[in-house]
Amino acid sequence: MIESTAMRIAWLTTLLAATAAPAASPQPLLQATFRHDSEAFAYTDDALLATHAPDYADGEWLAEAAGARGVLAITLGNRDALPVLGMSGGWSRAFVLDQPIRDLRILFRCQLIQASGYEADEFALVMVLLDGVPLAASGLDFVARIEGDGDGGAERSTGWIAIARDVPSASAGRHVLTIGGYSNKKTAENESTRILIDDVRFTGIPDAPR
């Protein structure tokens, strides 16, 4: 009797596993490769951290940069020798979700490049925001950071890095993604920062009503 009951439980477990609905898989929601243009991403000066230095920020689409075909670029500084505190720029794209989404994942590649003239108290960041809110991970609200190492030497770069940020849920309706760069200070003409952005993708699982 004990053996029969155990066999029945095992059979029922196998049957339930076989007939259960398959687990939902993430679905592609948006992809931008920037091979031919900015693909509806729009550039804005002073996009991050309430900066007010539009003359020291610029954005452009580039057909090729740092070994990649088609990228979005942001340049901070690179104008004159005047000291400037706080510079930023960002590329944004609005998108509409037809229904609530769970397990939203935002993926992209970026590269942060800092010229050789920056001192140790001068740094640059790459940030990603959804609806104006930084997407943080491990307590950090930026995805890349470089600090100066003193005037002279070689430029500093993260190289191409892959970024993923997860959002537990997103409501139906309009949202805005922003990927941008920030530099806290420049004090010389040769202090410039460049951010390159490529291959932006969203995936998620439609959150069907229960």
N, C-alpha and C positions, 0 to 999 in steps of 0.2 A: 504493500500500500504506500509506504514511504517512497519507494522507487517510482511507483506509478505517478504519484503527485509531483515529484521532482521532474519527471519526464514531461508531464503536462505543462508545468510552469515554463520549462525550457522551450516547449513547442509554441506556447502562447507568446513568449518573448520574441521568438524568431518571426512569428506571424505579424506581430505589431511592427517590428522593425521593417519588414518587407512591405507593409501596406501604408506606413507613415508617409506623409507628404514630404517631398525632398526639401532640404533646407534652402532658404532663399539665398541667391547669389547676388553680389553687387552688380549693378548694371551701369554701363557708361552713360553719363549724363551730359558731359561736355568735353570736347578735346580741341585744343588750339596748338598747332605746330609752328605757326608764324612763318611758314615757308615763303609766302607771297606777300603778306601784309600783316597788320596788327590784329586782324580777325576780331574786330569790334571792341578791342581793348582801347581805352582812351587815356592819354597821359594828363596828369595834373601836377602843377608845382605845389609845394607845401602840403603834401598829402598826409604827412605823419607828424605826430607829436607837436602839433600847434606851432610849427615853424612859420617864420615870416621873412623869407629871403628868396623871392621868386627869381631874382636876377642871377642867383647862384645855383639854379637847378634847371635841367633840361632833359627832355626825353625824345627818343627817336626809334623808329623801326630800322633795323640793319639787315641787309640781305645776307651778311656773313660776319661772324665775329668769334674769336677764340675757338676756331675749329667747328663752329656750329652754323648751319644754314638757316637763316631767319631767326632773329632774336629781338626782343624788346630791350632797349638800353636806357639807363638813367645815368646822367653825369652830374655830380655835385662839386661845386668849386670851379676850378679851372678858368678863372676870369681875370683876377687882379690880385694885388698884394694886400688888400684891405682885410683886416680881421673880421670874421663873420662867425656868429654863434648860432648854430642850428640851421641846417639846410636839409630839405627833403623833397622827394618827388615820388609819384606812384602811378602805376598802370592799373586801371579799374575796368571791370566789365560787369554789367547788370545781367542777370539771368532770372528766368521765371520757372518755378517748380509747379507743375500741374497738380501735385498732390504732396502730402507730407512725405519726407524721406528720413529714414534712419540710417545710421552708420555711414553718414556722408564722409567721404575721404577726398581731400584736395591734395593733388600731387603736382609738382613742377620741378624743374631744374633751375639752378641759379649759380651765378659766380659773382663774388665780391672782390673788387680789385682796388687797392689803395696805393697811390703814388708814394715815392720814396721819401717825400719831404716831411711827413707827419711826425710830431713829437709823441711821447708816451701818454700824454693826457688827451690826445685826439683819437677818436675812434669812429667807426662806421658800422652800420647795422643793415641787415635785410629783415623786413617784417612782412607778414601776411595777415590781412584783416578780413573778416566777414561781417558785413553790415557795420563797419566802423569799429569792430571789437577785435583786438589782436588775438590770434589763435596761439595760445601758449602751450608749451609742453615742458615737463620737468621744471616748472616754476619760471621758465624764461618766456618772455613775450617777443623774442626775436628768433630768427632761424639761422642767422650767421652774424659773426662779429669779427672785426679786425681792429687791433690797436696799433698806433704808430710805434716805431722802434728808434726814433731819432732821425735827424736830418741826414740825408745821404743814403747810400746803399742801393738795394734793388727794390722794386715795387713788391708789395705783398698781395697774395691772392689765395682765396680758398680753393681755386680750381673749380671745376664743375661739381656741384654736390646735388644729390637728390633729396627733396624735401617732401614729407608727408605730414599732413595735419588732419586729425579726425574730429568730426562734429557729431555728437550722439544723435541729434535729430535736427531737422530743419523743416519749418512750416511751409505749406503751400503758399505761393505768391512770389513777389519780387525780392531778390537779394542782390547784394553788390559785393564782389570779391575785389580786393586791392592787394597788389604786391608792390612793395616799394622799398626805397632806401633812405637812410638817414645818416647825416654826418654831424657830430656835435660841435665841431669847430675847425676853422682854417685860419692860419695866420700868415700865409705866404702864397705867392702866385703859383708855385709848383705843387701845391697841395690840392689834389683832386681825387675824387672817388668815382668809380664806375660800377654799376650793377647791371648784370646781364640776366635775362629771364627767358626760359625756353620750355616748350612741351608742357603746357598746363592741362591737367585732366581732372575731372570730377567722376567719382563713382558713388553709388548709394543703392539702398534697397527701398523700394516703395513701401510705405507703411500702411498696409491695407487695414481698413476698419475691422475691429473685432466684433 
